[in-house]
């Protein structure tokens, strides 16, 4: 039989473990962080003709051993299937290191040149950004996320026109 003092100590340990699990379960995930976003900040403007610009933000993990990476890709809307499809490899930035994970957040972006569509047609495009937090020099991610472009980021750096933030970009001839 356990002494009352040991029972009280064991109960306190069990309650603390349960409470910390509940806190962890309720903590926001990287995917839900307001610092994790992607937007289109340039869409076929006079200053940037036939260009789509994608800007993104990712939160740091606070870990000194981790680096943050982003990959920017463009998808197009296929009217025949009413679905989004990947474009070819020229619309893929590849993985880009954006900084140490000790920062609260990091932003980066990528511009893609688009061949104008034939007369009478348009291209409906969106961006997809993949995020990875990697330990040391490893190419293996310790955590990852993917976001499609969304509007609602009016203070986005490099936007043309200033304040522009969109989920999609329509390129016209």
C-alpha positions, 0 to 999 in steps of 0.5 A: 500500500502506498503512503498518503504522501506518495499517493498525493505526489503521484496524483499531482504528477498525473494531473500535471501530465494531463494538463500539459497534454491538454495545453499542447492539444489546444496550442495552435499548429504551424498550419494555423499560425497567422504568420503562415500565409501566401498571397499574389502581390503582382499580377500582370501590371504595366510595371510588371507585364506578363508577371505573377508575383507570389509573396509568403510568410512563415513563423520561426520555430525559435530553435537555433538549429533549424533553418526555414525554406520556401518553395514557390509554384504556380498552378493554372485553372483548367476550364475543361475539368474545372480543377487546378493543375500544376504548371511545368517546371519553369513555374517552380522556384525550387527550395530557397532558404529564407533564414534561421528559425530563430526569427519570429517570422521570415518573408520571401517572394518569387516572380514568374514571367508568363507567356501571354495567352493567345488573343481572346483567351486568359490564364487564371493562375494561383500560387502554392507555397511549400514550407519546411523547417530543417535541422542543420544541413539536412534536407529532411524537414522536421516540420512542413506546411503548404498554403495556397495564395489568399487575399488579405495581406495589403501591407505585402512588400513589393506589391504592384500596385502598392497594397495589392494582395490576391488569391488569383491572377488573371493574365490577359493578352 
